Structures are given as C-alpha cells and as structure tokens.
Amino acid sequence: MIATNTTSPSLRPSPCPALIFFFRARQGLGLRLGALKESAILSTMNNHQHEHYMSRCLELASQGLGHVAPNPMVGSVIVHNDHIIAEGYHEKYSGPHAERNALQNISQPSLLSESTLYVNLEPCSHHGKTPPCADAILEAKIPHVVVGITDPNPLVSGSGIQRLREYGVNVTEGVLEKESKELNRRFLTYQTKKRPYIILKWAETSDRFLGPLDGQRVPISCKESQLLSHKWRTQEAAILVGTNTAELDNPQLTARLATGNNPLRIVLDRSARLSQNLALFDGSTPTLVVTERERSSLQGVETLSLPFNSSLLPQLLTHLYEMNIASLIVEGGGYTLEQFVEQDLWDEARIFRSSSELGEGTRAPLLSTKLLTSSTSSGTDTLAHFRNKL
Ligand SMILES: NC(=O)c1ccc[n+]([C@@H]2O[C@H](COP(=O)([O-])OP(=O)(O)OC[C@H]3O[C@@H](n4cnc5c(N)ncnc54)[C@H](OP(=O)(O)O)[C@@H]3O)[C@@H](O)[C@H]2O)c1
C-alpha cells in the first residue's frame, strides 16, 4: 500500500535556525514555486520507478548485514530526472546513517532541491549516535522523500515522517513494504518482540536423526552446507548450543570458514559440569555461559545465572535483548532445539537434509510442513527453509 501526504499542520515544533530559514524561504512565492516543482516531480514518477529505486536501496542496505546490528540495514538513493545522482548505506554500527552517506556522496548539491530521496526505513528524528536524518534532509531542501517502512523504534515511530511533512516535504510511504520488512526482519522482531530474531539450524539424516546415540561426532551435512553455515554465523549476533552438544561435539562455534565477525557464543550449562578444556572456552572469541549456579569456575567467560525452569528461555532472551543482541542462531542439539520449538520461540528454521541414514540416534525436531517456504539444493544436501507464522 502506497500513501502520499503533503499536509502541513499549523502546530510545529521549534526548529533549528537552518530549518527556520528553510521554512521561511518556502512561504509566499517560494512556497508556490516549490509546490509547482514538487508536483512536476511527482507527476513524472510512477510506482514502477519508485519500486525500481527502492529496490536499489534494499540492495545497498543488505551490505550492512552482520555489521550494523542491532541497528537496521538501511540504504538510500537520491534521484534527479530519473537518474541516481548519489547513494549510500548504513555501513557499520554507530557510523553515519544511509541518508547522510547518500547526501555526503552528492557531487552537485544544487540538484537536491529538485530531487527525490529514497530510503527503505523512515528517516530518524532523534539525536542518537548521529544527528537526526530528517533534519539533514530538510537542510538539503529535498522536496520529496519515498520511504519503504516506518521505524517501530519508539524513539522514531512515525515522527521522522511527521517532521518532514511538517516542513512541507512530500512523503510517499509503503513502497516495497513487504521486501523492506523482509530485509529488516531481525530489527523489526527485536524492536517489537523485545527479543532477538531466532533462527534454528540443524543437519539431519534422511531418517531424521541429528547424531548417533553413542555420542560419536558424525558429520551429517556436506562441505558446501558447512561453508554456508559459517557464512550464516557471520550474519547473526549470537549462537547457542545445549550442554550435551558442547560436551560431545566440542564445537568452536566460530565463523572460521567464512569472512566476517564471529557471533557471541552462548552455552547452557545448568550444573556447571562443562570442562575448561572445551573449544568454546578457548578465549578466541567471547563466550557466555548460562548456568543455575551463582558463578561458573570457568576462566575467560561471562556468566549469566538464571533458574533452569520453564521460564529459562524467555528470561535468557530478555537478557540478550538488554545486551543489544538482535539475532540468535540455535545450532542444537535435539533437546535444546525442541525447547525453542515447543515454546514457540523461533522465527526461521534452516535444515540441511543429507541422504545418509543412521537408523537410530537423537531425533531432529519436527516442524509443520505448512511452514515450509522453500526447498533447495546445497551441495549433496537439501536445504529446507521454514518460517514461523507466515
Ligand atoms: N546434526 C546437527 O545439526 C546437530 C547439532 C548439534 C548437536 N547435534 C547432536 O545432538 C546430540 C546432542 O543433543 P541432545 O539433545 O542430547 O543435547 P543438547 O540439546 O545439546 O543439550 C541438552 C542439555 O542442555 C541443557 N538444556 C538445554 N536446553 C535447556 C532448557 N531449555 N532448559 C533446561 N536445560 C536445558 C540440559 O542440560 P542438563 O541435563 O544439565 O540439565 C539438557 O540436558 C549430539 O549427538 C550432537 O552430536 C547434532
């Protein structure tokens, strides 16, 4: 759904001096000329063009995956006469926002007053780590802004768009809304559910086992799937496994086969029985141990003490939210994955299915086939993708 609005309510907040100048310049003759220019621009832009430029914003934004969390991934393009004259994206957490980067990259600032700025997320209106982008757009005298989705962050939540409209900027909303939501599903879940976006990931045999009963470590997925798993690790803020998996498989849970950041390693260790010799405690990258004990004797780890009852996972997720962890990938084992599924605490599941058989072992969780969204090849495996509550 696309909505455009140019209303200018009579009540306005106190603007900064540059904005007062801009606003006054838009009164009288200035306003009439400005309005003429805006309507000319709007009449020449159709939905197809809006979608074309918004899709470029999404493409740019996606380069922030794994670098900007818990911030959203945002891209912006500035268009003049159906040509992109500048573009930018939010490149790293605490760095400049997409709109500022796009404005920074402009070579002919005189064109800005006849241009349209596209951005996949509503421009911010608050002073965070950087000044408000809505003000930067107003100061640049851009008459038309096209937005993908509004920002659910309570500090913004429509006020960025409202601020632009209050100063006479024409704002078109809802362009590629579905795609914009999809790209920022981690951020939107983190903001609205006050917990990380949860991805369950496992590899299962064709007879649906995760591993053998004797505790031997048996690789199930193929090399291509393992490389993909490591790439996925660079995209999420944290990774979690249960106690038995840490003990039996001795995983490193790093992204060493890919290029990018390691996620925070999290391991459940109710009775503090895990040995210091495990790879998870090698100090190569931070590890959080969740235990029922007051403290863990493990060296070089952070400890979180929580009661191991039915509220363990909700409490843990609240802690992760408070630690600014916007996404979590859960990599097993069976019991741990099952707890997330039973408590309906998951958003996405990625399952590698190999052609091998085990006959018996640790059962893989079973998800409703109604939630299956795609089934593709990954080397010799099949990769099944599920979404919770489509
Ligand atoms: N194929 C794959 O993708 C894959 C991935 C990982 C693991 N695996 C395999 O899976 C097997 C291990 O799975 P598993 O089911 O035995 O063990 P697991 O899920 O790794 O660990 C289970 C243990 O973790 C603790 N725990 C986990 N979630 C809890 C919760 N919500 N509340 C309370 N305690 C919780 C409990 O420890 P306490 O008993 O101390 O309370 C529980 O017994 C191994 O064979 C491993 O190789 C396969």
The ligand as a Gaussian input file, in Angstrom:
#p B3LYP/6-31G(d) Opt

LIG

0 1
 N       23.060000     -32.544000      13.369000
 C       23.125000     -31.378000      13.964000
 O       22.881000     -30.327000      13.357000
 C       23.492000     -31.344000      15.411000
 C       23.743000     -30.099000      16.039000
 C       24.062000     -30.110000      17.378000
 C       24.100000     -31.299000      18.068000
 N       23.858000     -32.467000      17.435000
 C       23.864000     -33.743000      18.137000
 O       22.830000     -33.702000      19.116000
 C       23.224000     -34.549000      20.184000
 C       23.059000     -33.757000      21.465000
 O       21.703000     -33.364000      21.609000
 P       20.961000     -33.514000      22.985000
 O       19.520000     -33.364000      22.746000
 O       21.428000     -34.764000      23.643000
 O       21.563000     -32.362000      23.870000
 P       21.632000     -30.771000      23.826000
 O       20.387000     -30.197000      23.336000
 O       22.905000     -30.356000      23.188000
 O       21.818000     -30.491000      25.382000
 C       20.764000     -30.809000      26.235000
 C       21.065000     -30.353000      27.625000
 O       21.216000     -28.953000      27.667000
 C       20.544000     -28.424000      28.818000
 N       19.378000     -27.675000      28.299000
 C       19.166000     -27.345000      27.034000
 N       18.065000     -26.599000      26.907000
 C       17.555000     -26.476000      28.126000
 C       16.408000     -25.808000      28.614000
 N       15.602000     -25.105000      27.842000
 N       16.116000     -25.919000      29.909000
 C       16.930000     -26.614000      30.704000
 N       18.056000     -27.235000      30.292000
 C       18.367000     -27.161000      29.009000
 C       20.155000     -29.631000      29.627000
 O       21.271000     -29.930000      30.443000
 P       21.153000     -30.668000      31.877000
 O       20.860000     -32.083000      31.552000
 O       22.475000     -30.417000      32.507000
 O       20.019000     -30.007000      32.584000
 C       19.946000     -30.687000      28.591000
 O       20.067000     -31.988000      29.043000
 C       24.635000     -34.974000      19.925000
 O       24.619000     -36.261000      19.342000
 C       25.121000     -33.995000      18.904000
 O       26.121000     -34.553000      18.063000
 C       23.560000     -32.511000      16.123000

